[in-house]
């Protein structure tokens, strides 16, 4: 039996009306500003914001697969976790590529000590030299952690209001090194530098540099009896162990050595432990005038 044309048209309209009702307003996720960030399922398809394929072309939904273990899932766009720098295996960094599989970087952590007495300091800004987008701030306990490139002269700078800038360099090129911890950065104020003549019997020249040498063993203990040699003109080296700093060229009792008025430039520095051998560190060490340059050595 043939149905009248009017009946067919009515039936088609009924199906169309039901489809429109089942799809709400007929809107598409992402067609209006804010659709992909409002936490609402705007087209009633069960998918919200960036989970909806209609939003996947939006800039706010770029690289939505961050935090998986696949290479290339990270970028430097807002909203991803390139700089979260936590201690998780998928913590990510400011480098392109997923650091779960990136052997070109290594996690480094440590503390920032403020003043000659070594007060742990919150709020100090630590930035990778040559890559200022890789930056962290020390927490309430004065600790910091970030990923750095595996180079023989990896460096960071530390800044804090009312304190002169410190720069720390170390050698991270050894591929067997899984992480490097307890790297100590010291910050000194201009007022403390003016007291050097009292502390060390040497007047500090702001046109020269200060070099601060640390050395740690593989088991992350400070090296004792390590002899430090700097192939550059300077006005003496001093142990900072105890209340009375004294002249010394040997690391001891977990203390660092401070070299005063080192001529600026690339400086060869070595640390040797009797019976063990030569430690690995940054060489040459870039020394800048008016700054504290820290050399961190890792010993066998």
LUMMAR-39467 format. One record per residue (C-alpha): residue in one letter; z, y, x; residue number from 1. Coordinates in Angstrom, 2 decimals. Each point is the difference from the previous one (the first is absolute). Last residue first. Example, Ala and Ser with C-alpha at 12.3 -4.5 7.8 and 13.67 -1.06 7.14 Angstrom:
<pts>
PT  roza        Z        Y        X  fise
PT     S     7.14    -1.06    13.67     2
PT     A     0.66    -3.44    -1.37     1
</pts>
This chain:
<pts>
PT  roza        Z        Y        X  fise
PT     X    43.65     8.06    84.73   300
PT     X     0.28     3.80    -0.35   299
PT     X    -1.30     2.40    -2.65   298
PT     X    -0.12     3.66     1.06   297
PT     X     0.34     3.12    -2.18   296
PT     X    -0.97     3.28     1.66   295
PT     X     1.32     3.09    -1.79   294
PT     X    -1.45     3.47     0.55   293
PT     X     2.28     2.92    -0.91   292
PT     X    -2.05     3.15    -0.37   291
PT     X    -0.17     3.38     1.77   290
PT     X    -2.93    -0.99     2.18   289
PT     X    -1.92    -3.16    -0.93   288
PT     X     0.21    -3.37     1.78   287
PT     X    -2.72    -2.57    -0.78   286
PT     X     1.29    -3.35     1.42   285
PT     X    -2.56    -1.89     2.08   284
PT     X     1.04    -2.62    -0.58   283
PT     X     1.81    -0.96    -3.16   282
PT     X     2.30    -2.96     0.44   281
PT     X     0.27    -3.62     1.00   280
PT     X     2.90    -0.96     2.26   279
PT     X    -0.38    -1.17     3.59   278
PT     X     1.90    -3.02     1.24   277
PT     X     2.91    -2.22    -0.91   276
PT     X     2.13    -0.50     3.12   275
PT     X     0.61     3.73     0.34   274
PT     X    -1.24     1.94    -3.07   273
PT     X    -2.88     2.40     0.66   272
PT     X    -0.93     3.03    -2.10   271
PT     X    -3.09     2.04     0.85   270
PT     X    -1.27     3.48    -0.84   269
PT     X    -3.33     1.55     1.00   268
PT     X    -0.27     3.54    -1.39   267
PT     X    -2.94     1.61    -1.77   266
PT     X     0.67     3.72    -0.03   265
PT     X     2.98     2.35     0.00   264
PT     X     2.29     0.19     3.09   263
PT     X     3.33    -1.63    -0.85   262
PT     X     2.81     2.52    -0.39   261
PT     X     2.77    -2.52    -0.69   260
PT     X    -0.23    -3.80    -0.07   259
PT     X     2.43    -1.57    -2.50   258
PT     X     0.89    -3.67     0.35   257
PT     X     1.03    -2.09    -2.97   256
PT     X     3.26    -1.86    -0.52   255
PT     X     0.59    -3.60    -1.04   254
PT     X     2.59    -0.58     2.71   253
PT     X    -2.45     0.82     2.78   252
PT     X    -3.41     1.42     0.80   251
PT     X    -0.35     0.92     3.65   250
PT     X    -1.21     3.28     1.56   249
PT     X     3.38     1.74    -0.20   248
PT     X     1.62     3.44     0.06   247
PT     X     2.89     0.30    -2.46   246
PT     X     0.53     0.68    -3.69   245
PT     X     3.72     0.46    -0.77   244
PT     X     0.98    -1.17    -3.49   243
PT     X    -1.40    -3.50     0.49   242
PT     X    -3.52    -1.25     0.69   241
PT     X    -2.64     2.71     0.24   240
PT     X    -1.06    -1.06     3.49   239
PT     X    -1.70     2.82     1.87   238
PT     X    -3.27     0.48     1.82   237
PT     X    -0.82     2.87     2.33   236
PT     X    -1.94     3.22     0.28   235
PT     X    -3.51    -1.40    -0.56   234
PT     X    -3.31    -0.46     1.83   233
PT     X    -1.99    -2.97    -1.21   232
PT     X    -0.27    -3.72     0.72   231
PT     X     2.96    -0.97    -2.15   230
PT     X     2.02    -3.08     1.00   229
PT     X     2.58    -1.74    -2.20   228
PT     X     2.17    -2.87     1.25   227
PT     X     1.30    -2.33    -2.70   226
PT     X     3.62    -0.99     0.59   225
PT     X     0.76    -0.57    -3.70   224
PT     X    -2.66    -0.35    -2.69   223
PT     X     0.89     0.77    -3.61   222
PT     X    -0.10    -3.06    -2.22   221
PT     X    -2.98    -0.74    -2.25   220
PT     X    -0.29    -3.70     0.94   219
PT     X    -3.24     0.82     1.81   218
PT     X     1.88     2.53     2.15   217
PT     X     0.33     3.73    -0.59   216
PT     X    -0.69     2.97     2.27   215
PT     X     0.48     3.70    -0.81   214
PT     X    -1.21     2.94     2.09   213
PT     X     0.39     3.68    -0.98   212
PT     X    -2.35     2.46     1.67   211
PT     X     0.54     3.75    -0.27   210
PT     X    -2.93     2.29     0.71   209
PT     X    -0.60     3.19     1.94   208
PT     X    -0.77     3.55    -1.12   207
PT     X     3.29     0.01    -1.93   206
PT     X     1.89    -0.27     3.31   205
PT     X     3.38    -1.67    -0.47   204
PT     X     2.73     1.07     2.41   203
PT     X     1.48    -2.97     1.89   202
PT     X     3.72    -0.73     0.42   201
PT     X    -0.42    -2.80    -2.52   200
PT     X     2.30     0.90    -2.86   199
PT     X     0.68     3.65     0.85   198
PT     X    -3.53     0.80     1.15   197
PT     X    -1.27    -1.91    -2.99   196
PT     X     1.79     2.34    -2.38   195
PT     X    -3.14     1.98    -0.88   194
PT     X    -1.59    -3.25    -1.10   193
PT     X     2.82    -0.51    -2.47   192
PT     X    -0.63     3.42    -1.57   191
PT     X    -3.72    -0.72    -0.25   190
PT     X     0.85    -3.07    -2.06   189
PT     X    -0.55    -3.57     1.12   188
PT     X    -1.55    -2.94    -1.86   187
PT     X     0.19    -3.55     1.36   186
PT     X    -2.21    -2.85    -1.15   185
PT     X     1.21    -3.59     0.28   184
PT     X    -2.27    -2.96    -0.50   183
PT     X     2.17    -2.67    -1.60   182
PT     X    -2.89    -2.24    -1.01   181
PT     X    -3.38    -1.19     1.19   180
PT     X    -1.98    -2.53    -1.99   179
PT     X    -2.04    -3.15     0.57   178
PT     X    -0.69     0.49     3.72   177
PT     X    -2.26    -2.84     1.12   176
PT     X    -2.99     2.36    -0.24   175
PT     X     1.37     2.17     2.84   174
PT     X    -1.58     3.43    -0.51   173
PT     X     3.12     1.66    -1.39   172
PT     X     0.87     2.18     3.02   171
PT     X     2.38     2.85    -0.83   170
PT     X     0.03     3.76    -0.45   169
PT     X     2.55     2.28    -1.67   168
PT     X    -0.48     3.71    -0.56   167
PT     X     2.88     2.35    -0.76   166
PT     X    -0.38     3.41    -1.59   165
PT     X     2.73     2.58     0.51   164
PT     X     2.77     0.16    -2.58   163
PT     X     0.82     2.75    -2.52   162
PT     X    -1.76    -1.85    -2.86   161
PT     X    -0.86    -3.59     0.91   160
PT     X    -3.08    -1.45     1.67   159
PT     X    -0.84    -3.39     1.48   158
PT     X    -3.36    -0.80     1.59   157
PT     X    -1.48    -3.44     0.24   156
PT     X    -1.91    -1.85     2.72   155
PT     X    -1.98    -3.11     0.81   154
PT     X    -1.05     0.00     3.66   153
PT     X    -0.90    -3.61     0.81   152
PT     X    -1.62    -0.45    -3.40   151
PT     X     0.77    -2.24    -2.96   150
PT     X    -0.17     2.67    -2.67   149
PT     X     3.21     1.06    -1.75   148
PT     X     1.66    -1.15    -3.23   147
PT     X     3.07     1.82    -1.25   146
PT     X     3.79    -0.22    -0.14   145
PT     X     2.76     2.60     0.16   144
PT     X     3.81    -0.02     0.22   143
PT     X     2.44     2.92    -0.13   142
PT     X     2.40    -1.80    -2.38   141
PT     X    -0.86     2.36    -2.88   140
PT     X    -3.70    -0.69     0.55   139
PT     X    -2.30     1.32     2.71   138
PT     X    -3.26     1.49    -1.28   137
PT     X    -3.43    -1.65     0.29   136
PT     X    -3.49     1.02     1.11   135
PT     X    -3.38    -1.67     0.52   134
PT     X    -2.16     2.88    -1.27   133
PT     X     0.60     1.73     3.35   132
PT     X    -2.21    -2.48     1.81   131
PT     X    -0.42     1.17     3.61   130
PT     X     3.69    -0.29     0.74   129
PT     X     1.62    -2.06    -2.75   128
PT     X     2.47     2.03    -2.01   127
PT     X     3.80    -0.22    -0.27   126
PT     X     1.75     2.70    -2.06   125
PT     X     3.80     0.21     0.36   124
PT     X     1.76     0.04    -3.38   123
PT     X     3.03    -2.10     0.91   122
PT     X     1.57     0.10     3.46   121
PT     X     2.13    -2.42     2.00   120
PT     X     2.26     2.07     2.27   119
PT     X    -0.71    -0.67     3.68   118
PT     X     2.64     2.05     1.84   117
PT     X    -2.69     1.93     1.90   116
PT     X    -1.49     1.14    -3.30   115
PT     X    -1.68    -1.77    -2.90   114
PT     X    -0.76    -3.70     0.21   113
PT     X    -3.06    -1.33    -1.85   112
PT     X    -0.17    -3.73    -0.62   111
PT     X    -2.48    -2.84     0.37   110
PT     X    -2.96    -1.81    -1.48   109
PT     X    -3.45    -1.18     1.04   108
PT     X    -2.31    -2.21    -2.06   107
PT     X    -3.21    -1.00     1.76   106
PT     X    -3.64     1.03    -0.38   105
PT     X    -3.37    -1.44     1.09   104
PT     X     0.84    -3.46    -1.36   103
PT     X    -0.94     1.00    -3.55   102
PT     X     0.34    -3.00    -2.34   101
PT     X     3.04     1.08    -1.99   100
PT     X    -0.88     3.55     1.07    99
PT     X    -2.72     0.23    -2.64    98
PT     X    -2.80     2.27     1.15    97
PT     X    -0.25     3.70     0.66    96
PT     X     3.06     1.27     1.82    95
PT     X     2.79     1.98    -1.64    94
PT     X     2.25    -3.00    -0.37    93
PT     X     0.46    -3.04    -2.21    92
PT     X     3.29    -1.71    -0.95    91
PT     X    -1.52    -3.32    -0.95    90
PT     X     2.40    -2.12     2.07    89
PT     X     2.88     2.13    -1.23    88
PT     X     2.02     2.23     2.31    87
PT     X    -0.77     3.30    -1.69    86
PT     X    -2.50     2.44     1.40    85
PT     X    -1.10     1.47    -3.38    84
PT     X    -2.85     1.81     1.70    83
PT     X    -3.07    -1.91    -1.13    82
PT     X     1.59    -0.66    -3.38    81
PT     X    -2.76     1.15    -2.32    80
PT     X     0.31     2.79    -2.52    79
PT     X    -1.68     2.76     1.94    78
PT     X    -2.98    -1.21     2.07    77
PT     X     0.37    -1.14     3.60    76
PT     X    -1.49    -3.46    -0.44    75
PT     X     1.07    -3.60    -0.38    74
PT     X    -1.62    -3.21    -1.25    73
PT     X    -2.17    -0.51     3.07    72
PT     X     1.31    -3.42     0.96    71
PT     X     1.57    -2.03    -2.83    70
PT     X     3.74    -0.59    -0.08    69
PT     X     0.74     1.83    -3.22    68
PT     X     1.98     3.20     0.00    67
PT     X    -2.85     2.28    -0.96    66
PT     X    -2.27    -1.56    -2.66    65
PT     X    -0.40     3.23    -1.99    64
PT     X    -2.13     1.38     2.81    63
PT     X    -0.97     3.12    -1.93    62
PT     X     1.58     0.42    -3.44    61
PT     X     0.75     3.73     0.17    60
PT     X    -3.62     0.66     1.05    59
PT     X    -1.24    -1.52    -3.30    58
PT     X    -2.67    -2.71     0.24    57
PT     X     2.51    -2.70    -0.91    56
PT     X     0.97     1.79    -3.18    55
PT     X    -2.42    -1.80    -2.37    54
PT     X     1.07    -3.28     1.63    53
PT     X     3.44     0.41    -1.57    52
PT     X     2.81    -0.85     2.44    51
PT     X    -0.20     3.58     1.27    50
PT     X     1.40     1.39    -3.28    49
PT     X     1.23    -2.70    -2.39    48
PT     X    -1.74    -3.19    -1.10    47
PT     X     0.65    -1.65    -3.40    46
PT     X    -3.34     1.08    -1.46    45
PT     X     1.50     2.73    -2.17    44
PT     X    -2.39     2.73     1.24    43
PT     X     2.69     2.45     1.16    42
PT     X     2.41    -2.62     1.37    41
PT     X     2.55     2.59     1.11    40
PT     X     1.80     0.54     3.33    39
PT     X    -1.46     3.51     0.27    38
PT     X    -1.69    -0.43     3.40    37
PT     X    -3.52    -1.24    -0.80    36
PT     X    -0.39     2.02    -3.19    35
PT     X     1.02     3.25     1.73    34
PT     X    -3.31     1.78    -0.65    33
PT     X    -1.92    -1.74    -2.83    32
PT     X    -2.60    -2.78     0.30    31
PT     X     2.31    -2.11     2.14    30
PT     X     0.77    -2.71    -2.51    29
PT     X    -2.71     0.06    -2.65    28
PT     X     0.62     1.34    -3.52    27
PT     X    -1.15    -1.96    -3.08    26
PT     X     2.80     1.50    -2.09    25
PT     X     1.66    -3.32    -0.58    24
PT     X    -2.19    -2.88     1.06    23
PT     X     0.91    -2.27    -2.94    22
PT     X    -0.74     2.80    -2.48    21
PT     X    -3.42     0.64     1.50    20
PT     X    -0.84    -3.68    -0.10    19
PT     X     1.13    -0.27    -3.62    18
PT     X    -2.17     2.98    -0.96    17
PT     X    -3.03    -1.51     1.74    16
PT     X     0.53    -3.31    -1.79    15
PT     X     0.17     1.82    -3.36    14
PT     X    -3.09     2.04     0.84    13
PT     X    -1.94    -3.18     0.68    12
PT     X     1.11    -1.45    -3.36    11
PT     X    -1.02     3.16    -1.84    10
PT     X    -3.43    -0.03     1.66     9
PT     X    -0.50    -3.64    -0.90     8
PT     X     1.02     0.61    -3.63     7
PT     X    -2.34     2.99    -0.31     6
PT     X    -2.88    -2.11     1.29     5
PT     X     0.46    -2.42    -2.89     4
PT     X     0.81    -3.56     1.06     3
PT     X    -2.74    -2.61     0.02     2
PT     X     0.89    -3.42    -1.35     1
</pts>
